[in-house]
Amino acid sequence: MWQRYSLYDFRVICHYLGVLLFFTGLIMIVPLVTALVLGEYEPASRYLLSMGASVTVGSLMRMLRIAPGRLNRQQAVAVTSFAWLVVGLFAAIPLGLSSHYNSPIDALFDAVSLITTTGVSIASNADHMSYADNMWRFIVSYAGGLGLIVVAMSFGIFGAGASNSSLYESEGRSEHVLPNVVQTAKFILKFSVAVVAVAGVILGGVLIFHGVTPLRSFFHGIWLAISSFMTIGLTPQSTSVAYYHSSAIEFVLMILMLLGSINFSLQSEALRGRVRMLFDDIEIHAALGWILLILVVFVVSMTGSTLLDTLPTMMRSGLFSFLAATTTCGLSVMSSSQLTTVFPSGALLVLAIAMAVGGSSGSTSGGIKLRRVAVIAKSAFETMKSTASPESARIVTNYYHLGRQRLDAAEVKEAMTVFILFVIVYIVGALAGIAFGYDAVSAIMESVAMASNGGISTGITSDSMPVLLEMVYIGEMWAGRLEFVAFVAVLAKIVASIRPRRSWLPGKR
């Protein structure tokens, strides 16, 4: 039987959600200052109002905590699960008050897309969005890419009562880079800031070289660095990376996408000089084998396209799109209509499969994750080996991931559970798209893009799509970011909490 949430649990959960909302309101100072400095007074008023709402509601929710104490695992999972929706709801307020969204649900869709790093936007006239609004969109995406809990813990806003592994692991992270989770969270934040800063300067310099004004180059350089390293796929222009017409920018972005899809723990070990751990790791081996295999299939499938029949064109457009899908970044050098026109249906399905798997665990990538796929493959090999061995043989399978690990039944069970849940949601989302009359291949790719937070859209996602389908995609993005296990557990406990006890029912004692 599922354990119920008590009133105390709900108050504790609301308290920590209030802390996150209060912190969200404080972060709105950045777009507010940006607007005031650049003379964007209308956006400034929106962010001032939204900041007041977030701080006020957050402060009220913080008062619900009735006693200090450490979060247990169930409470931590609930806080993490609802944080993406609650923070997304308030992050949507300044966007919804602008003229770039047709309805509040459209603004909420964008906010959830940003915070889950899906990166698909249905904003209208996005090319003329204010600097303040773009700054807010990329700040929200940056926080979502790192993980709301990681950002909050790195700033210490939860206090000592929550500085344990429950919150950290509830966000799908299990590896500790440093001795404790707080130091790990701080490392992830500092490392990402350093990478974004260096890459932003490089990209800004390239834009200045191409004749872009210094101010615009500065902002676009930072935003592109955030988008690629956090594997978000968002750009300040509606035509994505194609707007810049620069092979140099595309090259830098490809490097950042690959870097962002690698486990932060492995990057930490490499920075310490333990490069061998990087090349011995099962995820790196799985990544190399998977990328090589799927790339060969992708290249073969692209031979049916007459528009990408030359090697330079294939290398520039095809390879960029492939890496964007594999890392679940979602950046694109072509529009949605061009994507469905230029790429054969087989190539689109290959991109969907690449997005479905995603990058490394403990990285900013979405999808099933390479480690789970490798664990399932190891388990399958172990089963076949056991079948071919004598009954007396004792089969033990080891692998290397930040040290030698032994494959056990619990790990295989978790990997298979998440794998199956991802596949089910991919199918359900695709059927929803087909039910609304969209092409089957496009519906499959769109569903995978949402649930894997990959963000490569075939054009179904737009401000004219049915509201019900929009809600389905919001649910997919949310569940995919939580990797389903936490999502299902929280929903089950909520249902158990609101269901009448057996003793309350007529005839029951």
C-alpha positions in Angstrom: 0.0 0.0 0.0 1.2 3.5 -0.9 2.1 5.6 2.2 0.0 8.7 2.5 1.3 12.2 2.8 0.5 13.7 6.2 -0.5 17.3 6.9 3.0 17.8 8.3 4.5 16.5 5.0 2.4 19.0 3.0 3.5 21.9 5.2 7.1 20.9 4.8 6.8 20.6 1.0 5.0 23.9 0.8 7.8 25.5 2.9 10.6 24.4 0.6 8.6 25.3 -2.5 8.1 28.8 -1.0 11.9 29.0 -0.5 12.3 28.3 -4.2 9.7 30.8 -5.2 11.3 33.5 -3.0 14.6 32.8 -4.6 12.9 32.9 -8.1 11.6 36.4 -7.2 15.1 37.5 -6.2 16.6 36.3 -9.5 14.1 38.5 -11.4 16.3 41.4 -10.3 18.6 40.5 -13.2 16.1 41.1 -16.0 14.7 44.1 -14.1 18.1 45.7 -13.9 18.7 44.8 -17.6 15.5 46.5 -18.5 16.2 49.7 -16.5 19.8 50.0 -17.8 18.7 49.6 -21.4 15.6 51.9 -21.1 13.1 49.1 -21.5 10.6 50.5 -19.0 7.5 48.4 -20.0 9.4 45.1 -19.4 10.8 46.6 -16.2 7.2 47.1 -14.8 6.4 43.5 -15.6 9.4 42.1 -13.8 8.8 44.4 -10.8 5.2 43.1 -10.5 6.3 39.5 -11.0 9.1 39.8 -8.5 6.6 41.1 -6.0 4.2 38.2 -6.6 6.9 35.6 -6.3 8.5 37.0 -3.2 5.1 37.5 -1.5 3.7 34.1 -2.3 7.0 32.5 -1.5 7.2 34.2 1.9 3.7 33.1 2.8 4.5 29.5 1.8 7.7 29.5 3.9 5.6 30.2 7.0 3.9 26.8 6.7 6.9 25.0 8.1 6.1 24.1 11.7 9.4 22.7 12.9 13.0 22.5 11.7 14.4 19.2 10.5 16.0 17.3 7.7 14.0 16.3 4.6 13.2 12.7 4.2 13.4 11.1 0.7 9.6 11.2 0.1 9.5 14.9 1.0 12.5 15.7 -1.2 11.0 13.9 -4.2 7.8 15.8 -3.8 9.6 19.2 -3.5 11.7 18.4 -6.6 8.7 17.2 -8.6 6.5 20.2 -7.9 9.3 22.7 -8.1 9.4 22.5 -11.9 5.7 23.4 -12.2 5.4 25.9 -9.4 8.5 27.9 -10.4 7.5 27.5 -14.1 4.1 29.0 -13.2 5.6 32.1 -11.7 8.4 32.3 -14.3 5.6 32.5 -16.9 4.0 35.6 -15.3 6.3 38.3 -16.9 6.2 36.4 -20.2 2.5 36.1 -20.2 2.0 39.8 -19.5 4.0 40.7 -22.6 2.6 40.8 -26.1 4.5 37.8 -27.3 2.0 35.2 -26.2 -1.6 34.6 -27.3 -2.8 33.1 -24.0 -1.6 32.4 -20.4 -1.3 28.7 -21.3 1.1 29.6 -24.1 3.3 31.5 -21.7 3.2 28.5 -19.3 4.2 26.2 -22.1 7.2 28.3 -22.8 8.1 28.6 -19.2 8.0 24.8 -18.7 9.9 24.3 -21.9 12.6 26.7 -20.7 12.9 25.3 -17.2 13.0 21.7 -18.4 15.6 22.7 -21.0 13.4 21.5 -23.8 13.9 24.8 -25.5 10.9 24.8 -27.8 9.2 28.2 -27.9 5.8 29.3 -29.2 6.4 33.0 -28.6 5.1 35.2 -31.4 7.4 37.9 -32.9 10.3 36.4 -30.9 12.9 38.3 -33.1 11.7 41.6 -31.5 11.6 40.4 -27.9 13.2 42.8 -25.4 16.7 42.2 -23.9 15.1 41.8 -20.5 12.7 39.1 -21.7 15.5 37.2 -23.4 17.7 37.6 -20.3 14.9 36.1 -18.2 14.3 33.2 -20.6 18.0 32.2 -20.6 18.3 32.6 -16.8 15.4 30.3 -16.3 16.9 27.8 -18.8 20.3 28.0 -17.1 18.8 27.2 -13.7 16.8 24.4 -15.2 19.8 23.0 -17.0 21.8 22.8 -13.8 18.8 21.7 -11.8 16.7 23.9 -9.6 17.8 22.0 -6.5 21.5 22.2 -7.5 21.3 25.9 -7.9 19.4 26.4 -4.7 21.8 24.2 -2.7 24.9 25.9 -4.2 23.6 29.3 -2.8 22.6 27.6 0.5 19.0 28.9 0.4 17.6 25.7 1.9 19.7 25.9 5.0 21.4 23.0 6.9 18.2 21.1 7.2 18.1 20.2 3.6 21.8 19.9 2.9 21.8 16.2 2.6 21.6 13.8 -0.4 17.8 13.5 -0.5 17.2 16.6 -2.4 20.3 16.2 -4.6 19.4 12.6 -5.6 15.7 13.4 -6.1 16.8 15.4 -9.1 18.2 12.4 -10.8 21.8 12.9 -9.6 23.6 10.1 -7.7 27.3 10.9 -8.2 29.1 13.2 -5.8 32.0 15.2 -7.3 33.2 16.3 -3.9 32.8 14.9 -0.4 29.3 16.3 0.1 26.4 17.4 -2.0 26.7 21.1 -1.2 30.3 21.2 -2.4 29.2 19.2 -5.4 26.4 21.7 -6.2 28.9 24.6 -5.8 31.4 22.9 -8.2 28.7 22.3 -10.8 27.6 26.0 -10.6 31.2 27.4 -10.7 32.3 25.1 -13.5 29.3 25.9 -15.7 29.7 29.7 -15.1 33.4 29.4 -16.1 32.6 27.5 -19.3 29.7 29.9 -20.2 31.9 32.9 -19.6 34.8 31.7 -21.7 32.5 30.5 -24.5 30.5 33.7 -24.4 33.6 35.8 -24.9 34.6 33.6 -27.9 31.2 33.6 -29.5 30.8 37.4 -28.8 34.2 38.0 -30.5 33.1 36.0 -33.6 29.9 38.0 -33.8 31.8 41.3 -33.6 34.0 40.0 -36.4 30.9 39.4 -38.4 29.8 43.0 -37.9 27.4 42.7 -35.1 27.3 45.6 -32.6 29.3 45.0 -29.4 26.2 45.2 -27.1 24.3 42.7 -29.2 27.4 40.5 -29.6 27.8 40.4 -25.8 24.3 39.3 -25.0 24.0 36.9 -27.9 27.4 35.3 -27.1 26.4 34.6 -23.5 23.0 33.4 -24.5 24.3 31.0 -27.1 26.9 29.7 -24.7 24.2 29.0 -22.1 21.9 27.4 -24.7 24.5 25.0 -26.0 26.3 24.0 -22.8 23.1 23.6 -20.9 21.7 21.6 -24.0 18.7 23.9 -24.1 18.4 24.7 -27.8 17.0 28.1 -27.3 18.2 31.2 -29.3 17.1 34.8 -29.2 16.1 34.5 -32.9 13.2 32.5 -34.3 15.4 31.0 -37.0 17.8 29.5 -34.4 21.5 29.2 -35.3 20.7 29.7 -39.0 20.3 33.4 -38.2 24.0 33.9 -37.8 25.2 32.2 -41.0 28.6 31.4 -39.4 30.4 28.1 -39.6 32.7 29.3 -36.8 29.8 29.8 -34.4 28.3 26.4 -35.4 31.7 24.7 -34.6 32.0 26.3 -31.1 28.4 25.3 -30.4 29.0 21.7 -31.4 31.9 21.5 -28.9 29.8 23.0 -26.2 26.9 20.6 -26.9 29.2 17.6 -26.6 30.8 19.1 -23.4 27.4 19.7 -21.9 26.3 16.0 -22.5 29.2 14.6 -20.4 28.7 13.7 -16.8 29.9 16.6 -14.5 31.7 14.1 -12.3 33.8 12.8 -15.2 34.6 16.4 -16.2 35.7 17.1 -12.6 38.0 14.0 -12.6 39.5 15.2 -15.9 40.2 18.6 -14.5 42.0 17.0 -11.6 44.3 15.3 -14.1 42.6 11.9 -14.0 41.9 11.8 -17.7 42.1 8.0 -17.7 38.9 7.8 -15.7 37.2 9.6 -18.6 38.3 7.1 -21.2 37.7 4.0 -19.0 34.1 5.0 -18.1 31.2 2.9 -19.4 29.2 6.0 -20.4 32.0 7.2 -22.6 32.4 3.8 -24.2 28.6 3.6 -24.7 28.6 7.2 -26.2 31.3 6.4 -28.7 29.7 3.2 -29.8 26.2 4.6 -29.9 27.2 7.8 -31.8 29.2 5.8 -34.3 26.4 3.4 -34.9 23.6 5.9 -35.2 25.7 8.3 -37.2 26.3 5.6 -39.9 22.6 4.9 -40.1 21.9 8.6 -40.3 24.4 9.2 -43.1 22.9 6.3 -45.1 19.4 7.6 -44.5 20.4 11.0 -45.8 21.4 9.6 -49.2 17.8 9.9 -50.1 18.0 13.7 -49.9 18.8 15.6 -53.0 19.4 18.8 -51.0 22.2 17.5 -48.8 24.0 15.4 -51.4 27.4 17.1 -51.1 30.0 16.4 -48.3 30.4 20.0 -47.2 26.6 20.5 -46.9 26.2 17.2 -45.1 29.0 18.0 -42.7 27.7 21.4 -41.9 23.9 20.9 -41.7 23.6 17.2 -41.2 26.3 16.8 -38.5 25.1 19.8 -36.6 21.5 18.5 -36.5 22.8 15.0 -35.6 24.8 16.3 -32.6 21.9 18.6 -31.5 19.7 15.5 -31.4 22.2 13.2 -29.7 22.9 15.6 -26.9 19.2 16.6 -26.7 20.3 20.2 -27.2 17.8 21.0 -30.0 19.7 23.8 -31.7 19.1 23.9 -35.5 20.6 25.3 -38.6 17.3 25.1 -40.4 13.6 25.8 -39.7 11.0 23.2 -38.9 9.6 23.3 -42.4 13.1 23.0 -43.9 13.8 20.1 -41.6 10.8 18.1 -42.7 11.5 19.1 -46.4 15.2 18.4 -46.5 15.5 15.3 -44.3 13.9 12.1 -45.5 11.5 10.4 -43.0 14.1 7.8 -42.2 16.6 10.5 -41.2 13.9 12.1 -39.0 13.3 8.8 -37.2 17.0 8.4 -36.6 17.1 11.9 -35.0 14.2 10.9 -32.9 16.0 7.7 -31.7 19.1 9.7 -30.9 17.0 12.2 -28.9 15.2 9.3 -27.1 18.5 7.9 -25.7 20.2 11.3 -24.9 23.5 11.9 -23.3 25.3 11.0 -20.0 23.7 10.8 -16.6 24.7 13.6 -14.3 24.9 16.0 -17.3 22.6 18.6 -18.7 21.3 16.2 -21.4 17.8 14.6 -21.3 16.5 11.3 -22.6 16.9 7.8 -21.2 20.6 8.3 -20.7 23.5 6.3 -22.0 24.4 4.7 -18.6 21.0 3.1 -18.4 21.3 1.8 -22.0 24.7 0.4 -21.2 23.5 -1.3 -18.0 20.6 -2.9 -19.9 23.0 -4.1 -22.6 25.4 -5.5 -19.9 22.5 -7.3 -18.2 21.4 -8.8 -21.5 25.0 -10.0 -22.2 25.1 -11.5 -18.6 21.9 -13.3 -19.2 23.1 -14.8 -22.5 26.4 -15.7 -20.9 24.7 -17.4 -17.9 22.5 -19.4 -20.3 25.5 -20.7 -22.2 27.4 -21.5 -18.9 27.2 -24.6 -16.7 24.6 -24.4 -13.9 27.4 -24.4 -11.3 29.0 -21.3 -12.9 28.7 -18.0 -10.9 28.5 -15.1 -13.3 29.6 -11.7 -12.0 29.5 -8.6 -14.3 31.6 -5.5 -13.5 31.9 -2.2 -15.2 33.8 1.0 -14.7 32.0 4.2 -13.8 33.9 6.6 -11.5 35.5 3.4 -10.1 34.8 -0.3 -10.5 31.1 -1.1 -10.1 29.3 -4.4 -9.8 26.2 -4.9 -11.8 23.3 -5.8 -9.5 19.6 -6.6 -9.9 18.4 -3.3 -8.4 20.4 -1.2 -10.8 19.1 -3.3 -13.8 15.6 -3.0 -12.5 15.8 0.8 -12.2 17.3 1.1 -15.7 14.6 -1.1 -17.2 11.8 0.7 -15.4 12.9 4.2 -16.6 13.5 2.8 -20.1 10.0 1.3 -20.3 8.4 4.5 -18.9 10.2 6.7 -21.4 9.1 4.4 -24.3 5.5 4.4 -23.1 5.4 8.2 -22.8 7.0 8.5 -26.3 4.3 6.3 -27.7 1.4 8.0 -25.9 2.6 11.5 -27.0 2.9 10.3 -30.5 -0.6 8.8 -30.5 -1.9 12.1 -29.2 -0.3 14.0 -32.1 -1.6 11.4 -34.6 -5.1 11.7 -33.0 -5.1 15.5 -33.8 -4.4 14.7 -37.5 -0.6 15.3 -37.7 1.7 13.1 -39.8 2.9 10.0 -37.9 6.7 10.6 -38.3 6.3 14.2 -37.2 4.1 13.2 -34.3 6.7 10.6 -33.1 9.6 13.0 -33.4 7.6 15.8 -31.6 6.7 13.5 -28.7 10.3 12.3 -28.3 11.5 15.9 -28.5 9.1 16.8 -25.6 9.7 13.8 -23.3 13.4 13.7 -23.8 13.7 17.5 -23.5 15.4 17.3 -26.9 13.5 20.2 -28.5 13.9 19.5 -32.2 10.5 20.4 -33.5 9.0 19.4 -36.8 6.5 22.3 -36.6 3.7 20.7 -34.7 4.5 22.8 -31.6 3.2 26.3 -32.4 0.8 28.9 -31.0 -1.9 27.4 -33.2 -1.7 23.8 -31.9 -4.7 22.4 -29.9 -4.8 23.3 -26.2 -5.2 19.7 -25.2 -2.1 18.6 -27.2 -0.3 21.6 -25.6 -1.2 20.2 -22.2 0.0 16.7 -23.2 3.4 18.2 -24.2 3.7 20.1 -20.9 3.1 16.9 -19.1 5.7 15.1 -21.2 8.3 17.8 -20.6 7.7 17.7 -16.9 7.7 14.0 -16.5 10.7 13.6 -18.8 12.7 16.1 -16.8 11.9 14.1 -13.6 12.8 10.8 -15.4 9.3 9.4 -14.5 10.2 7.4 -11.4 9.8 10.5 -9.1 6.8 11.7 -11.1 5.0 8.4 -10.8 5.8 8.0 -7.1 4.5 11.5 -6.2 1.3 11.0 -8.2 0.7 7.6 -6.5 1.3 9.1 -3.0 -1.1 12.0 -3.8 -3.8 9.7 -4.9 -3.2 7.6 -1.8 -3.4 10.7 0.4 -6.8 11.9 -1.0 -8.4 8.5 -1.3 -10.8 7.8 1.7 -9.4 5.3 4.2 -11.1 1.9 4.2 -12.4 2.5 7.7 -14.3 5.5 6.5 -16.3 3.6 3.8 -19.7 2.3 4.6 -19.7 -1.2 6.0 -15.9 -1.1 6.8 -14.5 -1.3 10.2 
